[in-house]
Amino acid sequence: MSRVGVYPGSFDPVTRGHEDLIRRSLRFVDRLVVGVAEHSGKQPLFTLEERVELLKTVVAGEPRVEVTAFRGLLVDFARRVGASVVIRGVRAVSDFEYEFQMAFMNRQLWDQLETVFLVPALELAFLSSSLVREVARLGGDVSDFVHPEVERALKAKFAK
């Protein structure tokens, strides 16, 4: 029996921090489904389809990682893909408070779903998608923070 994990997020855009968590998650799951959430309450820079495609580019060559979009409750998505583990990254205490609350709610909705919290690599602990978007919007160099294809996509978005 294989262990399937799900790593949900908006990934707007996917960063080196996300990549780090994806690769490290493969140490304890056999298959990882990266779920790109629609988030109707947010105004993303990239469309849902663009975010999925950028993630697929970033994880290309890793056969144990699947990227797909999802709408609705995380627990319903996890059930659909056969996941028993949710992977979440926490960078600071403020992240933990929110993630802790979400983990309890998910557990209440489906008690078979476990949440595993991972801390980022030290050199990536400050990194967030919103910070990368802001630096890119202002013309800064984000090449250390994102995959080259993501950097190109950011430049194209802000060149308009």
Sequence and secondary structure as in RCSB ss.txt:
>XXXX:A:sequence
MSRVGVYPGSFDPVTRGHEDLIRRSLRFVDRLVVGVAEHSGKQPLFTLEERVELLKTVVAGEPRVEVTAFRGLLV
DFARRVGASVVIRGVRAVSDFEYEFQMAFMNRQLWDQLETVFLVPALELAFLSSSLVREVARLGGDVSDFVHPEV
ERALKAKFAK
>XXXX:A:secstr
   EEEEEE  TT  HHHHHHHHHHTTT SEEEEEEE  TTS  SS HHHHHHHHHHHTTT TTEEEEEE S HH
HHHHHHT  EEEEE  SHHHHHHHHHHHHHHHHH TT EEEEE   GGGTT  HHHHHHHHHTT   TTTS HHH
HHHHHHHHH 
